[in-house]
């Protein structure tokens, strides 16, 4: 009597539901743009925690060692947050051009449609006005005018590598707490109001 052939287990369907507990941003049903937004929000939440530690080190404890230790991860994390938001809004508003695989914030900024960047600048300046951020003149060469968003984004972009590899003798500037991420996130939510729930708690 011949042995029966064992049935092979069925191949999992591409549309099979994800196991319980799988984060939404991993599910294939979530569009890439929304996944990028969720990732950016996660990094911005971490930036907020590091920013509070940074402010405490500067204004309250005046702890130079803590300031140094917090500045590095804050600046790197913040630069990556801006990168993800820029890539997200690029994908939403620049659909005919693929998002470039770059960490260069200046490249991402320059690639946005003019009206998209203009809206981000308007939201950024509105935030500075709401928080009474002063505009300073006669700045030394190593400092950037807070109201010049193009220059601010360029400088933030340097942080992604300069701060990570500062121990190799690279440039290490000062950590910035300017509301760049806030402006880009708000511009994205204007395009996708249903994503506001993802960023609950980030509005200042």
C-alpha positions as CSV (number, residue, x, y, z in Angstrom):
1,X,0.0,0.0,0.0
2,X,1.6,3.2,-1.1
3,X,2.2,6.1,1.2
4,X,0.0,9.1,0.9
5,X,1.7,12.3,-0.3
6,X,1.7,15.0,2.2
7,X,-0.1,18.1,1.2
8,X,2.0,21.2,1.0
9,X,0.8,24.1,3.2
10,X,-0.8,26.8,1.1
11,X,1.4,29.7,0.2
12,X,0.5,32.8,2.2
13,X,-1.6,35.2,0.1
14,X,-0.1,38.6,-0.7
15,X,-3.3,40.1,0.7
16,X,-3.2,38.0,3.9
17,X,-3.9,40.1,7.0
18,X,-0.9,41.2,9.1
19,X,-0.4,39.4,12.4
20,X,-2.1,41.1,15.4
21,X,0.0,43.9,16.8
22,X,1.8,44.7,13.5
23,X,2.2,48.5,13.3
24,X,0.1,50.2,10.7
25,X,3.1,51.7,8.9
26,X,4.4,48.2,8.1
27,X,1.1,47.0,6.5
28,X,1.3,47.0,2.7
29,X,-2.1,48.6,2.6
30,X,-0.7,51.9,3.9
31,X,0.5,54.1,1.0
32,X,4.2,55.0,1.0
33,X,3.5,58.7,1.6
34,X,1.5,58.0,4.7
35,X,4.1,55.5,6.0
36,X,6.8,58.2,5.5
37,X,4.6,60.7,7.5
38,X,4.2,58.2,10.3
39,X,7.9,57.6,10.4
40,X,8.6,61.3,10.5
41,X,6.1,61.8,13.3
42,X,7.9,59.1,15.3
43,X,11.2,60.8,14.9
44,X,9.8,64.2,15.7
45,X,8.3,62.9,18.9
46,X,11.8,61.8,19.9
47,X,13.2,65.2,18.9
48,X,10.7,66.9,21.2
49,X,12.0,64.8,24.1
50,X,15.6,65.6,23.3
51,X,14.7,69.2,22.8
52,X,13.3,69.4,26.3
53,X,16.5,67.9,27.6
54,X,18.5,70.4,25.6
55,X,16.6,73.4,26.9
56,X,17.0,72.1,30.4
57,X,20.8,71.7,30.0
58,X,21.1,75.3,28.6
59,X,18.7,77.2,30.7
60,X,18.2,75.3,34.0
61,X,21.1,73.0,35.0
62,X,23.7,74.7,32.7
63,X,25.3,71.3,32.6
64,X,27.9,71.5,29.8
65,X,28.4,67.7,29.6
66,X,24.7,67.0,29.3
67,X,24.4,69.8,26.7
68,X,27.1,68.1,24.6
69,X,25.6,64.6,25.0
70,X,22.1,65.7,24.1
71,X,23.0,68.1,21.3
72,X,24.5,65.3,19.1
73,X,21.5,62.9,19.0
74,X,19.1,65.8,18.9
75,X,20.6,67.4,15.8
76,X,21.0,64.1,13.9
77,X,17.5,63.0,14.8
78,X,16.0,66.4,13.9
79,X,17.8,66.5,10.5
80,X,16.4,63.0,9.7
81,X,12.9,64.2,10.7
82,X,13.0,67.1,8.3
83,X,14.3,64.8,5.6
84,X,11.3,62.4,6.0
85,X,8.8,65.3,6.0
86,X,10.3,66.8,2.9
87,X,10.3,63.4,1.1
88,X,6.7,62.9,2.2
89,X,5.5,66.3,0.8
90,X,7.6,65.8,-2.3
91,X,5.7,62.5,-3.0
92,X,2.4,64.3,-2.4
93,X,3.0,67.4,-4.6
94,X,5.6,66.3,-7.1
95,X,4.1,63.1,-8.4
96,X,5.8,63.2,-11.8
97,X,9.3,63.2,-10.3
98,X,10.5,60.3,-8.1
99,X,11.7,61.2,-4.6
100,X,15.6,61.1,-4.8
101,X,17.4,58.7,-2.4
102,X,19.4,61.5,-0.7
103,X,20.0,62.9,2.8
104,X,20.7,66.3,1.3
105,X,17.9,68.6,2.6
106,X,18.8,71.3,0.2
107,X,18.3,69.0,-2.8
108,X,14.9,68.0,-1.4
109,X,13.9,71.6,-0.8
110,X,14.9,72.8,-4.3
111,X,13.0,69.9,-5.9
112,X,9.6,70.9,-4.3
113,X,7.1,72.8,-6.5
114,X,7.4,76.6,-5.9
115,X,3.9,76.9,-4.4
116,X,4.6,74.0,-2.0
117,X,7.8,75.6,-0.7
118,X,6.1,79.1,-0.5
119,X,3.4,77.6,1.7
120,X,6.0,76.0,4.0
121,X,7.8,79.3,4.3
122,X,4.5,81.1,5.2
123,X,3.7,78.5,7.9
124,X,7.3,78.8,9.2
125,X,7.1,82.6,9.5
126,X,3.7,82.4,11.1
127,X,5.1,80.2,13.8
128,X,8.0,82.6,14.4
129,X,5.6,85.5,14.7
130,X,3.3,83.6,17.1
131,X,6.3,82.8,19.3
132,X,7.7,86.4,19.1
133,X,11.0,85.1,17.7
134,X,13.2,88.2,17.2
135,X,14.9,88.9,13.9
136,X,18.6,89.6,14.6
137,X,20.9,91.6,12.3
138,X,24.7,91.7,11.9
139,X,25.1,88.0,12.7
140,X,28.6,86.4,12.8
141,X,29.4,84.1,9.8
142,X,28.7,80.9,11.7
143,X,25.1,81.9,12.6
144,X,22.0,81.8,10.4
145,X,19.1,84.3,10.2
146,X,16.2,82.5,11.8
147,X,13.8,84.0,9.2
148,X,15.8,82.8,6.2
149,X,14.3,79.3,5.9
150,X,16.4,78.3,2.9
151,X,19.6,78.9,4.9
152,X,18.1,77.2,8.0
153,X,17.3,74.0,6.1
154,X,20.7,74.0,4.5
155,X,22.4,74.3,7.9
156,X,20.1,71.6,9.4
157,X,21.1,69.3,6.6
158,X,24.7,69.6,7.5
159,X,23.9,68.2,10.9
160,X,23.0,64.8,9.6
161,X,26.7,64.0,8.8
162,X,28.6,66.7,10.7
163,X,27.1,65.8,14.0
164,X,27.3,62.1,13.5
165,X,31.0,62.2,12.6
166,X,32.1,65.2,14.6
167,X,34.6,63.1,16.5
168,X,36.5,62.7,13.2
169,X,37.2,66.5,13.1
170,X,34.2,67.6,11.1
171,X,32.2,70.8,11.6
172,X,30.0,70.8,14.6
173,X,27.7,73.8,14.8
174,X,25.1,74.8,17.4
175,X,21.9,72.8,17.8
176,X,18.8,74.6,16.4
177,X,15.3,74.4,17.9
178,X,13.7,76.4,15.1
179,X,10.2,75.2,14.0
180,X,11.2,73.7,10.7
181,X,9.5,70.4,11.3
182,X,6.4,72.1,12.5
183,X,5.9,74.1,9.3
184,X,6.4,71.1,6.9
185,X,4.2,68.9,9.0
186,X,1.4,71.5,8.9
187,X,1.8,71.9,5.2
188,X,1.4,68.1,4.8
189,X,-1.7,68.0,7.0
190,X,-3.3,70.8,4.9
191,X,-3.0,68.4,1.9
192,X,-4.0,65.4,4.0
193,X,-6.3,66.5,6.8
194,X,-7.1,62.9,7.7
195,X,-3.5,62.5,8.8
196,X,-3.9,65.0,11.6
197,X,-4.8,62.2,14.0
198,X,-1.3,60.6,13.4
199,X,0.4,63.8,14.7
200,X,-1.8,64.4,17.8
201,X,0.2,66.1,20.5
202,X,2.8,67.7,18.1
203,X,1.0,71.1,17.6
204,X,2.6,73.8,19.8
